[in-house]
Every structure is written in C-alpha cells, then in structure tokens.
C-alpha cells in the first residue's frame, strides 16, 4: 500500500489490480526457478499477452488500448514488485517498439506495431556496443547503401531480449562524416540472412531476462525498413526513445524497492530477538520509515514524469533522467537495507530478499548510467538558472 493516494482513473486501478494478481499467481511461484536457471519466461510472456499488457501505450489504430506511459509504469511497477527480471523482459519490448511508434513511417507502424501490441512479436532495441554505451553517439555498426538495400555489418552487445525477440530496432552509421547526425535506425527481423546471435550474458541479477549479442554479417535490409524512411534519424530517435523508456526503468526500480520493503516489514514483524519482534526496536522502525518514504518519493516522481509525457510535454529529458536516477538509487538503498534487516538470512538464497538486491543494481546502469543521468539533470539546471 502507498503512503500517498494517486489520482488514478478507474481503468488504471483495474490495470493495477490485474497486474498485481498476474504477478502473484503467474510469476511469484516460478520466480526463484527462473532466476536459478536463467530461463526466459515464455509462458509468463504469453499470459501477459493474453491480458493485453503489451498493448497499454499503443494507439487503438495499431491494435493497442490507447493508454499512455502512465499505464506502462503502473504495469511495470507491479510486475517488478514480484520479479525484476520478468519485468525487464516485458518492458524491453516497449523499448524496442518506441522508435517505430515515435519515428517510424506509417507503413512501418502498420506492419509491425499491431503484432507487438498483441504480444505475438517481442522486440528489442539494439544500440549498445563495446565502444558505445554511455557514449551513445560512438556507434561502430555500419549500414552502406546498395541500390534499394542497406548492407549492415557490426556487433551489438548487452541487448535485452537478444535472441528471444522477433523484431529488432537497431542503430547503425550511414554517414560517418556527419557524426551523430550520420546515425540511422533500421528494423530487422529474426531470421534475416547474416543476422545471428552471439554470447548470452550470465548476470548478477534480472537473470530471467536474456541479455545477448547481436551479430550482423552483410545483413541485407530493404530501404522500406529504414526507420522513418530517411537517413540520419538514429540519434534523435534514440534520445526520444529514452525520454519515454527511462520512466519505465524508474517504475521498475520503484517496484523492486516496494517488494523489498514489504518483505523486510513482514520479516521484522515475525523475527523475535530479546523476547520481542525486531519491528519493536526503534532502530528498525526508523529504517522502515526511511525506506517507505524514499519509495514513495520515487514513485511520485515517476508518476509525475509519466503524466508530463502523456500530456504532451515537449522537453522531458531532464525529468525522465531525474526519475530514473533517483528511483534506481532508492531501489539499491532500500534493497540493501532490507537485506540488513533480514540479517544473516538475508545473505542466504533460502530467502528471496537477496534477489531483490541483485535485481536492483542494474537499474542504476542500463539505459544510461546514473552518472550520465546526473549530467543531463545538471546541464538542464545550469541552463535554467544561468541563462
């Protein structure tokens, strides 16, 4: 339960209840097994698709329910409250979809988005490379034009849903001389000649989520799959995508923190020391109070940013960065404190709390490290108050 009441619509409250029930019934019983086996949750993804969860922020004309980023954040938080890894599989499909929805041609939207909305096709976003992580402009993957086709060569790594997704939105260089303006987006399909998958990463957390390598060896892509129908949209499309997706990462962080807070509170009430529950000790009470307050502050920031996006705010980059930065820092702090409350048991895999701490860490790293988010926020503050 939240400390603060939010002005959700009746439909949003129904969505929240649906996602909580699905997470409790379809995800929770398998969470530990998926983590230990590092197994992609195919059956859970099917259940999500049957519940229309992949259609949340997609317009009705493309098979969606016409919701917004708020709906996606609500769903992501509730799923993350039970399993951050499963939530990553889910939210990453929107990450791959956003470039098409935001910058694709009408033909591209009509061809791909309805199957994404139905959950028939999962997507992935291919930006990160060995030399292009925080420095998103340093992409080395190339696409050269030959008649009506582009020939793509290069490698992407740390790609969420890599190998399990069906549709891939990838960024490649079409004109190196133009720097970031020479980057373009392409829509690729699994099974294209020359498009293969390399190493699957073995990770600290979010282990149900596949994180893989994409290899392009003379992949022939028709010009119809050039994102937006023209070259040079790769970098701006990436930035617009992150403005939409970073609040989703923040919602994931809030969900992980909320789940850890609930586990720690229940444990503190049950655990007896010195003849009483440890929740009776002021030191523990203050820890729980700080944890709950920080989770609520992060949640409020996330929901307000989502509302900004849904209301059509033009410049949300700094707000999205702040939400992602703060919520993920809170998730790491709260899960660490939760492990502390569990004491020695918190360090053992017999209890689920250690997984929450492992899952929380990645939220400070992917879709731009928190150091990069601080740069974005700082530049906005400097511009606002010195010009």
Secondary structure, DSSP 8 states (H G I E B T S, - for coil): --SS-----HHHHHHHHHHHHHIIIIIGGGHHHHHHHT---HHHHHHHHHTTGGGTTS-GGGTS----HHHHHHHHHHHHTT-HHHHHHHHHHHHHHHHHHHH--HHHHHHHHHHHHTTSS-EEEE--BTTBSS-TT----EEEEETTEEEEEEEEEEEETTTT-SEEEEEEES-GGGGGGGEEEEEEETT-TTEEEEEE---SS-TTS-EEEEEEEEEEEEGGGBGGGSTT-HHHHHHHHHHHHHHHHHHHHHHHHHHHHHHHHHHHHH-EETTEEGGGSHHHHHHHHHHHHHHHHHHHHHHHHHHHHHTT-S--HHHHHHHHHHHHHHHHHHHHHHHHHHGGGGGSTTSTHHHHHHHHHGGGTSSS-HHHHHHHHHHHHHHHHH-
